[in-house]
Amino acid sequence: MQAKFKIILSMAVFGTLGIFIKNIPLSSGEIALFRAVIAAISILLYKFVKNEKIPFDEIKKDLLLLFLSGTAMGFNWIFLFQSYRYTSVSIATLSYYFAPVIVMAVCPILFRENLNLKQIICFVMSTLGLVLVIDPGKILPGSNSFIGICFGLSAAVLYATVIILNKLIKNVTGIDRTLIQFFAAIIILFPYVGLTDGIHLSAAGTYGIINLLVVGIVHTGITYCLYFSSLKDLKGQEAAILSYTDPLVAIIVSVSFLGETISLTQILGGILILGFTLLNEIKSHDT
């Protein structure tokens, strides 16, 4: 029960991410960079307090994959934050949660996994859900909502990339893997931000910096530690089911606290995406 509570708490906290991102008047790249920096420092402090060493010998074996997945993670954050800027948190989150569907479609090609009838049905129905979330009758190409959904889907592709690369990383696990991925994100995002929008931390103001610290420490450092410390005590299926607390909280936050709207068609689309992706997760862990 303690492990389940940690998962639910970490996912619920992550579901509130959009509120804080919207209160940080910095570019998405700069937010992603400082999020990685603050989170990496937080996890290093956590490991110091727990007297846990960093397994450098194991890291060397998977260094390239860790660097690539960390790079994908950093740009995944940028696209997600951009999605928040153009559309509602609920629609951005539902678009982002198309990532497992992408993994479902790609894994049979990359890893020669069999795609059974149930998985095909889940893929088709989840894709139909995405179409409903886009709501072609109301959201026109070129509109802010459409651009936001495109950013959300781009973030989903990058998150799917992180998931797939993590399947290939064999020697480094849990919080150590995430820590190195954060450092990789910092290494690649620092020059990217410097060459694009530049660093303007002072422009965030006190309120913006407080929100940035919350995102880095709470939504990333603490939440990741909670999440990974609980995984060892749960079955993969249980963790997959409980992780859907995140999009549900994000939708509630979007509608109730931010006053953003979501149509019945989009709600139905969200149910199809989350429901059939979850059904596939349960099936995949049963077999």
Short mmCIF file of the C-alpha atoms (twelve columns), coordinates in Angstrom:
data_MODEL
# 
_entry.id   MODEL 
# 
loop_
_atom_site.group_PDB 
_atom_site.id 
_atom_site.type_symbol 
_atom_site.label_atom_id 
_atom_site.label_alt_id 
_atom_site.label_comp_id 
_atom_site.label_asym_id 
_atom_site.label_seq_id 
_atom_site.Cartn_x 
_atom_site.Cartn_y 
_atom_site.Cartn_z 
_atom_site.pdbx_PDB_model_num 
ATOM 1   C CA . MET A 1   0.000   0.000   0.000   1 
ATOM 2   C CA . GLN A 2   2.887   2.377   0.717   1 
ATOM 3   C CA . ALA A 3   4.326   1.797   -2.759  1 
ATOM 4   C CA . LYS A 4   0.916   2.354   -4.369  1 
ATOM 5   C CA . PHE A 5   0.472   5.569   -2.390  1 
ATOM 6   C CA . LYS A 6   3.882   6.822   -3.603  1 
ATOM 7   C CA . ILE A 7   2.935   6.150   -7.233  1 
ATOM 8   C CA . ILE A 8   -0.457  7.839   -6.884  1 
ATOM 9   C CA . LEU A 9   1.067   10.828  -5.072  1 
ATOM 10  C CA . SER A 10  3.871   11.267  -7.612  1 
ATOM 11  C CA . MET A 11  1.467   11.025  -10.560 1 
ATOM 12  C CA . ALA A 12  -1.019  13.409  -8.910  1 
ATOM 13  C CA . VAL A 13  1.763   15.936  -8.352  1 
ATOM 14  C CA . PHE A 14  2.917   15.579  -11.952 1 
ATOM 15  C CA . GLY A 15  -0.672  16.192  -13.084 1 
ATOM 16  C CA . THR A 16  -0.429  19.726  -11.652 1 
ATOM 17  C CA . LEU A 17  2.696   20.566  -13.698 1 
ATOM 18  C CA . GLY A 18  0.811   22.717  -16.215 1 
ATOM 19  C CA . ILE A 19  -0.276  25.270  -13.587 1 
ATOM 20  C CA . PHE A 20  3.305   26.043  -12.615 1 
ATOM 21  C CA . ILE A 21  4.704   26.039  -16.166 1 
ATOM 22  C CA . LYS A 22  2.126   28.645  -17.169 1 
ATOM 23  C CA . ASN A 23  3.385   30.892  -14.333 1 
ATOM 24  C CA . ILE A 24  7.021   30.914  -15.487 1 
ATOM 25  C CA . PRO A 25  7.650   33.758  -17.987 1 
ATOM 26  C CA . LEU A 26  10.657  32.096  -19.630 1 
ATOM 27  C CA . SER A 27  11.120  30.258  -22.911 1 
ATOM 28  C CA . SER A 28  10.272  26.550  -22.935 1 
ATOM 29  C CA . GLY A 29  13.938  25.706  -23.573 1 
ATOM 30  C CA . GLU A 30  15.094  27.728  -20.573 1 
ATOM 31  C CA . ILE A 31  12.455  26.144  -18.309 1 
ATOM 32  C CA . ALA A 32  13.522  22.670  -19.462 1 
ATOM 33  C CA . LEU A 33  17.200  23.490  -18.819 1 
ATOM 34  C CA . PHE A 34  16.663  24.793  -15.296 1 
ATOM 35  C CA . ARG A 35  14.236  21.975  -14.549 1 
ATOM 36  C CA . ALA A 36  16.992  19.473  -15.361 1 
ATOM 37  C CA . VAL A 37  19.601  21.424  -13.341 1 
ATOM 38  C CA . ILE A 38  17.415  21.766  -10.238 1 
ATOM 39  C CA . ALA A 39  16.216  18.151  -10.441 1 
ATOM 40  C CA . ALA A 40  19.767  16.796  -10.866 1 
ATOM 41  C CA . ILE A 41  20.938  18.729  -7.785  1 
ATOM 42  C CA . SER A 42  17.908  17.475  -5.822  1 
ATOM 43  C CA . ILE A 43  18.609  13.835  -6.721  1 
ATOM 44  C CA . LEU A 44  22.320  14.205  -5.916  1 
ATOM 45  C CA . LEU A 45  21.348  15.499  -2.461  1 
ATOM 46  C CA . TYR A 46  18.918  12.586  -2.073  1 
ATOM 47  C CA . LYS A 47  21.644  10.087  -2.932  1 
ATOM 48  C CA . PHE A 48  24.070  11.821  -0.549  1 
ATOM 49  C CA . VAL A 49  21.585  11.631  2.339   1 
ATOM 50  C CA . LYS A 50  20.846  7.964   1.534   1 
ATOM 51  C CA . ASN A 51  24.611  7.346   1.211   1 
ATOM 52  C CA . GLU A 52  24.118  5.834   -2.246  1 
ATOM 53  C CA . LYS A 53  27.019  5.826   -4.694  1 
ATOM 54  C CA . ILE A 54  26.757  6.562   -8.416  1 
ATOM 55  C CA . PRO A 55  27.633  3.347   -10.355 1 
ATOM 56  C CA . PHE A 56  30.133  4.896   -12.783 1 
ATOM 57  C CA . ASP A 57  31.389  1.513   -14.058 1 
ATOM 58  C CA . GLU A 58  27.853  0.498   -15.054 1 
ATOM 59  C CA . ILE A 59  27.108  3.926   -16.536 1 
ATOM 60  C CA . LYS A 60  30.073  3.620   -18.926 1 
ATOM 61  C CA . LYS A 61  28.496  0.527   -20.510 1 
ATOM 62  C CA . ASP A 62  25.318  2.397   -21.457 1 
ATOM 63  C CA . LEU A 63  26.720  5.926   -21.800 1 
ATOM 64  C CA . LEU A 64  25.674  6.519   -25.430 1 
ATOM 65  C CA . LEU A 65  22.107  5.303   -24.856 1 
ATOM 66  C CA . LEU A 66  21.865  7.339   -21.643 1 
ATOM 67  C CA . PHE A 67  23.032  10.447  -23.502 1 
ATOM 68  C CA . LEU A 68  20.586  9.924   -26.375 1 
ATOM 69  C CA . SER A 69  17.641  9.248   -24.052 1 
ATOM 70  C CA . GLY A 70  18.550  12.277  -21.921 1 
ATOM 71  C CA . THR A 71  18.646  14.442  -25.039 1 
ATOM 72  C CA . ALA A 72  15.225  13.137  -26.089 1 
ATOM 73  C CA . MET A 73  13.920  13.795  -22.570 1 
ATOM 74  C CA . GLY A 74  15.105  17.408  -22.606 1 
ATOM 75  C CA . PHE A 75  13.499  18.250  -25.955 1 
ATOM 76  C CA . ASN A 76  10.395  16.270  -24.948 1 
ATOM 77  C CA . TRP A 77  9.965   18.753  -22.082 1 
ATOM 78  C CA . ILE A 78  10.415  21.701  -24.443 1 
ATOM 79  C CA . PHE A 79  7.668   20.486  -26.783 1 
ATOM 80  C CA . LEU A 80  5.329   19.689  -23.858 1 
ATOM 81  C CA . PHE A 81  5.811   23.164  -22.369 1 
ATOM 82  C CA . GLN A 82  5.189   24.714  -25.797 1 
ATOM 83  C CA . SER A 83  2.000   22.679  -26.026 1 
ATOM 84  C CA . TYR A 84  0.824   24.231  -22.723 1 
ATOM 85  C CA . ARG A 85  1.355   27.685  -24.231 1 
ATOM 86  C CA . TYR A 86  -0.839  27.071  -27.280 1 
ATOM 87  C CA . THR A 87  -3.635  24.867  -25.957 1 
ATOM 88  C CA . SER A 88  -5.222  23.816  -22.678 1 
ATOM 89  C CA . VAL A 89  -3.377  21.635  -20.178 1 
ATOM 90  C CA . SER A 90  -5.973  18.883  -20.623 1 
ATOM 91  C CA . ILE A 91  -5.634  18.721  -24.425 1 
ATOM 92  C CA . ALA A 92  -1.831  18.989  -24.242 1 
ATOM 93  C CA . THR A 93  -1.749  16.120  -21.726 1 
ATOM 94  C CA . LEU A 94  -4.081  13.899  -23.746 1 
ATOM 95  C CA . SER A 95  -1.970  14.504  -26.869 1 
ATOM 96  C CA . TYR A 96  1.153   13.714  -24.853 1 
ATOM 97  C CA . TYR A 97  -0.341  10.461  -23.556 1 
ATOM 98  C CA . PHE A 98  -0.422  9.155   -27.119 1 
ATOM 99  C CA . ALA A 99  3.220   8.150   -26.474 1 
ATOM 100 C CA . PRO A 100 2.410   4.586   -25.312 1 
ATOM 101 C CA . VAL A 101 0.401   4.088   -28.505 1 
ATOM 102 C CA . ILE A 102 3.454   5.077   -30.550 1 
ATOM 103 C CA . VAL A 103 5.553   2.598   -28.570 1 
ATOM 104 C CA . MET A 104 2.896   -0.053  -29.177 1 
ATOM 105 C CA . ALA A 105 3.164   0.494   -32.932 1 
ATOM 106 C CA . VAL A 106 6.967   0.760   -33.156 1 
ATOM 107 C CA . CYS A 107 8.108   -2.063  -30.853 1 
ATOM 108 C CA . PRO A 108 7.002   -4.900  -33.200 1 
ATOM 109 C CA . ILE A 109 9.235   -3.352  -35.887 1 
ATOM 110 C CA . LEU A 110 12.267  -2.601  -33.701 1 
ATOM 111 C CA . PHE A 111 12.188  -5.592  -31.363 1 
ATOM 112 C CA . ARG A 112 10.350  -8.113  -33.545 1 
ATOM 113 C CA . GLU A 113 7.587   -8.403  -30.977 1 
ATOM 114 C CA . ASN A 114 4.336   -9.982  -32.092 1 
ATOM 115 C CA . LEU A 115 1.378   -7.635  -32.446 1 
ATOM 116 C CA . ASN A 116 -1.777  -9.569  -31.586 1 
ATOM 117 C CA . LEU A 117 -5.379  -8.755  -32.498 1 
ATOM 118 C CA . LYS A 118 -6.116  -7.112  -29.156 1 
ATOM 119 C CA . GLN A 119 -3.117  -4.798  -29.509 1 
ATOM 120 C CA . ILE A 120 -4.175  -3.864  -33.040 1 
ATOM 121 C CA . ILE A 121 -7.665  -3.002  -31.770 1 
ATOM 122 C CA . CYS A 122 -6.159  -0.931  -28.930 1 
ATOM 123 C CA . PHE A 123 -3.965  0.931   -31.420 1 
ATOM 124 C CA . VAL A 124 -6.849  1.677   -33.801 1 
ATOM 125 C CA . MET A 125 -9.207  2.820   -31.011 1 
ATOM 126 C CA . SER A 126 -6.527  4.973   -29.356 1 
ATOM 127 C CA . THR A 127 -5.802  6.595   -32.724 1 
ATOM 128 C CA . LEU A 128 -9.530  7.247   -33.145 1 
ATOM 129 C CA . GLY A 129 -9.410  8.866   -29.701 1 
ATOM 130 C CA . LEU A 130 -6.628  11.160  -30.887 1 
ATOM 131 C CA . VAL A 131 -8.730  12.210  -33.873 1 
ATOM 132 C CA . LEU A 132 -11.576 13.097  -31.483 1 
ATOM 133 C CA . VAL A 133 -9.202  15.068  -29.236 1 
ATOM 134 C CA . ILE A 134 -8.042  17.044  -32.286 1 
ATOM 135 C CA . ASP A 135 -11.772 17.580  -33.020 1 
ATOM 136 C CA . PRO A 136 -11.383 18.380  -36.751 1 
ATOM 137 C CA . GLY A 137 -14.786 20.063  -36.920 1 
ATOM 138 C CA . LYS A 138 -13.764 22.797  -34.469 1 
ATOM 139 C CA . ILE A 139 -9.971  22.991  -34.381 1 
ATOM 140 C CA . LEU A 140 -8.692  24.413  -37.652 1 
ATOM 141 C CA . PRO A 141 -5.165  23.864  -39.020 1 
ATOM 142 C CA . GLY A 142 -2.999  26.827  -38.056 1 
ATOM 143 C CA . SER A 143 -5.065  27.713  -34.977 1 
ATOM 144 C CA . ASN A 144 -3.404  27.906  -31.563 1 
ATOM 145 C CA . SER A 145 -5.154  24.723  -30.394 1 
ATOM 146 C CA . PHE A 146 -3.981  22.829  -33.475 1 
ATOM 147 C CA . ILE A 147 -0.400  24.049  -32.998 1 
ATOM 148 C CA . GLY A 148 -0.589  23.075  -29.317 1 
ATOM 149 C CA . ILE A 149 -1.750  19.564  -30.218 1 
ATOM 150 C CA . CYS A 150 1.106   19.256  -32.734 1 
ATOM 151 C CA . PHE A 151 3.581   20.233  -30.004 1 
ATOM 152 C CA . GLY A 152 1.932   17.699  -27.676 1 
ATOM 153 C CA . LEU A 153 2.253   14.945  -30.272 1 
ATOM 154 C CA . SER A 154 5.883   15.926  -30.918 1 
ATOM 155 C CA . ALA A 155 6.494   15.591  -27.166 1 
ATOM 156 C CA . ALA A 156 4.767   12.193  -27.313 1 
ATOM 157 C CA . VAL A 157 7.115   11.038  -30.095 1 
ATOM 158 C CA . LEU A 158 10.145  12.092  -28.043 1 
ATOM 159 C CA . TYR A 159 8.765   10.469  -24.883 1 
ATOM 160 C CA . ALA A 160 8.170   7.282   -26.865 1 
ATOM 161 C CA . THR A 161 11.812  7.551   -27.958 1 
ATOM 162 C CA . VAL A 162 12.872  7.760   -24.297 1 
ATOM 163 C CA . ILE A 163 10.786  4.664   -23.475 1 
ATOM 164 C CA . ILE A 164 12.260  2.690   -26.381 1 
ATOM 165 C CA . LEU A 165 15.850  3.710   -25.578 1 
ATOM 166 C CA . ASN A 166 15.266  2.772   -21.927 1 
ATOM 167 C CA . LYS A 167 14.337  -0.729  -23.078 1 
ATOM 168 C CA . LEU A 168 17.862  -0.990  -24.512 1 
ATOM 169 C CA . ILE A 169 19.619  0.260   -21.360 1 
ATOM 170 C CA . LYS A 170 20.480  -2.865  -19.370 1 
ATOM 171 C CA . ASN A 171 23.147  -1.891  -16.839 1 
ATOM 172 C CA . VAL A 172 21.795  1.284   -15.190 1 
ATOM 173 C CA . THR A 173 18.372  1.307   -13.561 1 
ATOM 174 C CA . GLY A 174 16.001  3.458   -11.539 1 
ATOM 175 C CA . ILE A 175 17.033  6.817   -10.187 1 
ATOM 176 C CA . ASP A 176 20.656  6.448   -11.390 1 
ATOM 177 C CA . ARG A 177 19.469  6.178   -14.984 1 
ATOM 178 C CA . THR A 178 17.288  9.262   -14.578 1 
ATOM 179 C CA . LEU A 179 20.100  11.253  -12.934 1 
ATOM 180 C CA . ILE A 180 22.460  10.614  -15.857 1 
ATOM 181 C CA . GLN A 181 19.667  11.442  -18.311 1 
ATOM 182 C CA . PHE A 182 19.201  14.771  -16.514 1 
ATOM 183 C CA . PHE A 183 22.927  15.516  -16.893 1 
ATOM 184 C CA . ALA A 184 22.728  14.600  -20.581 1 
ATOM 185 C CA . ALA A 185 19.750  16.955  -20.975 1 
ATOM 186 C CA . ILE A 186 21.742  19.744  -19.295 1 
ATOM 187 C CA . ILE A 187 24.745  19.168  -21.580 1 
ATOM 188 C CA . ILE A 188 22.627  19.415  -24.736 1 
ATOM 189 C CA . LEU A 189 20.117  22.077  -23.582 1 
ATOM 190 C CA . PHE A 190 22.683  24.587  -22.300 1 
ATOM 191 C CA . PRO A 191 24.160  25.362  -25.751 1 
ATOM 192 C CA . TYR A 192 20.703  25.043  -27.366 1 
ATOM 193 C CA . VAL A 193 19.214  27.695  -25.086 1 
ATOM 194 C CA . GLY A 194 22.306  29.871  -25.456 1 
ATOM 195 C CA . LEU A 195 22.039  29.791  -29.244 1 
ATOM 196 C CA . THR A 196 18.259  30.332  -29.410 1 
ATOM 197 C CA . ASP A 197 16.407  32.430  -26.830 1 
ATOM 198 C CA . GLY A 198 19.302  32.879  -24.409 1 
ATOM 199 C CA . ILE A 199 19.203  32.749  -20.626 1 
ATOM 200 C CA . HIS A 200 17.051  35.413  -18.958 1 
ATOM 201 C CA . LEU A 201 16.469  33.998  -15.474 1 
ATOM 202 C CA . SER A 202 16.255  37.448  -13.886 1 
ATOM 203 C CA . ALA A 203 13.257  38.225  -16.132 1 
ATOM 204 C CA . ALA A 204 11.243  35.489  -14.403 1 
ATOM 205 C CA . GLY A 205 10.837  37.574  -11.257 1 
ATOM 206 C CA . THR A 206 10.431  36.201  -7.752  1 
ATOM 207 C CA . TYR A 207 7.084   34.533  -8.479  1 
ATOM 208 C CA . GLY A 208 8.383   32.886  -11.646 1 
ATOM 209 C CA . ILE A 209 11.523  31.610  -9.900  1 
ATOM 210 C CA . ILE A 210 9.425   30.148  -7.071  1 
ATOM 211 C CA . ASN A 211 7.339   28.274  -9.652  1 
ATOM 212 C CA . LEU A 212 10.518  27.119  -11.415 1 
ATOM 213 C CA . LEU A 213 11.922  25.791  -8.116  1 
ATOM 214 C CA . VAL A 214 8.678   23.918  -7.472  1 
ATOM 215 C CA . VAL A 215 8.852   22.359  -10.950 1 
ATOM 216 C CA . GLY A 216 12.494  21.358  -10.500 1 
ATOM 217 C CA . ILE A 217 12.418  20.177  -6.879  1 
ATOM 218 C CA . VAL A 218 8.862   18.900  -6.395  1 
ATOM 219 C CA . HIS A 219 7.606   17.917  -9.856  1 
ATOM 220 C CA . THR A 220 10.911  16.418  -10.952 1 
ATOM 221 C CA . GLY A 221 13.409  15.696  -8.159  1 
ATOM 222 C CA . ILE A 222 11.045  14.515  -5.393  1 
ATOM 223 C CA . THR A 223 8.465   13.026  -7.751  1 
ATOM 224 C CA . TYR A 224 11.026  10.949  -9.648  1 
ATOM 225 C CA . CYS A 225 12.518  9.682   -6.366  1 
ATOM 226 C CA . LEU A 226 9.048   8.711   -5.118  1 
ATOM 227 C CA . TYR A 227 8.202   7.024   -8.394  1 
ATOM 228 C CA . PHE A 228 11.371  4.955   -8.760  1 
ATOM 229 C CA . SER A 229 11.565  4.011   -5.074  1 
ATOM 230 C CA . SER A 230 8.087   2.470   -5.355  1 
ATOM 231 C CA . LEU A 231 8.540   0.578   -8.644  1 
ATOM 232 C CA . LYS A 232 10.538  -2.251  -7.065  1 
ATOM 233 C CA . ASP A 233 7.570   -3.104  -4.814  1 
ATOM 234 C CA . LEU A 234 4.908   -3.143  -7.550  1 
ATOM 235 C CA . LYS A 235 4.135   -5.258  -10.579 1 
ATOM 236 C CA . GLY A 236 4.468   -3.514  -13.925 1 
ATOM 237 C CA . GLN A 237 0.715   -3.762  -14.471 1 
ATOM 238 C CA . GLU A 238 -0.053  -2.071  -11.141 1 
ATOM 239 C CA . ALA A 239 2.362   0.784   -11.871 1 
ATOM 240 C CA . ALA A 240 0.862   1.235   -15.354 1 
ATOM 241 C CA . ILE A 241 -2.685  1.474   -13.997 1 
ATOM 242 C CA . LEU A 242 -1.785  3.901   -11.204 1 
ATOM 243 C CA . SER A 243 0.207   6.141   -13.591 1 
ATOM 244 C CA . TYR A 244 -3.062  7.203   -15.213 1 
ATOM 245 C CA . THR A 245 -3.646  9.370   -12.144 1 
ATOM 246 C CA . ASP A 246 -1.484  11.945  -13.969 1 
ATOM 247 C CA . PRO A 247 -3.734  12.738  -16.964 1 
ATOM 248 C CA . LEU A 248 -6.887  12.551  -14.849 1 
ATOM 249 C CA . VAL A 249 -5.514  15.126  -12.378 1 
ATOM 250 C CA . ALA A 250 -4.251  17.269  -15.288 1 
ATOM 251 C CA . ILE A 251 -7.740  17.380  -16.814 1 
ATOM 252 C CA . ILE A 252 -9.349  18.266  -13.455 1 
ATOM 253 C CA . VAL A 253 -6.750  20.999  -12.883 1 
ATOM 254 C CA . SER A 254 -7.223  22.363  -16.407 1 
ATOM 255 C CA . VAL A 255 -10.996 22.658  -16.120 1 
ATOM 256 C CA . SER A 256 -11.422 23.454  -12.407 1 
ATOM 257 C CA . PHE A 257 -8.433  25.672  -11.591 1 
ATOM 258 C CA . LEU A 258 -7.354  27.184  -14.904 1 
ATOM 259 C CA . GLY A 259 -10.883 27.607  -16.267 1 
ATOM 260 C CA . GLU A 260 -9.934  25.970  -19.573 1 
ATOM 261 C CA . THR A 261 -12.617 24.303  -21.661 1 
ATOM 262 C CA . ILE A 262 -12.802 20.803  -23.071 1 
ATOM 263 C CA . SER A 263 -15.606 19.571  -25.335 1 
ATOM 264 C CA . LEU A 264 -17.558 16.338  -24.918 1 
ATOM 265 C CA . THR A 265 -15.975 15.089  -28.146 1 
ATOM 266 C CA . GLN A 266 -12.509 15.682  -26.721 1 
ATOM 267 C CA . ILE A 267 -13.452 14.029  -23.436 1 
ATOM 268 C CA . LEU A 268 -14.619 10.964  -25.388 1 
ATOM 269 C CA . GLY A 269 -11.337 11.017  -27.325 1 
ATOM 270 C CA . GLY A 270 -9.398  11.166  -24.064 1 
ATOM 271 C CA . ILE A 271 -11.332 8.202   -22.691 1 
ATOM 272 C CA . LEU A 272 -10.500 6.188   -25.828 1 
ATOM 273 C CA . ILE A 273 -6.785  7.079   -25.700 1 
ATOM 274 C CA . LEU A 274 -6.356  6.384   -21.991 1 
ATOM 275 C CA . GLY A 275 -8.770  3.455   -21.831 1 
ATOM 276 C CA . PHE A 276 -7.387  1.435   -24.732 1 
ATOM 277 C CA . THR A 277 -3.770  2.278   -23.909 1 
ATOM 278 C CA . LEU A 278 -4.420  1.050   -20.368 1 
ATOM 279 C CA . LEU A 279 -6.099  -2.080  -21.723 1 
ATOM 280 C CA . ASN A 280 -3.005  -2.778  -23.787 1 
ATOM 281 C CA . GLU A 281 -0.745  -2.223  -20.755 1 
ATOM 282 C CA . ILE A 282 -2.736  -4.758  -18.722 1 
ATOM 283 C CA . LYS A 283 -2.608  -7.267  -21.552 1 
ATOM 284 C CA . SER A 284 1.115   -6.798  -22.139 1 
ATOM 285 C CA . HIS A 285 1.957   -7.427  -18.502 1 
ATOM 286 C CA . ASP A 286 -0.367  -10.408 -18.208 1 
ATOM 287 C CA . THR A 287 1.409   -12.155 -21.061 1 
# 
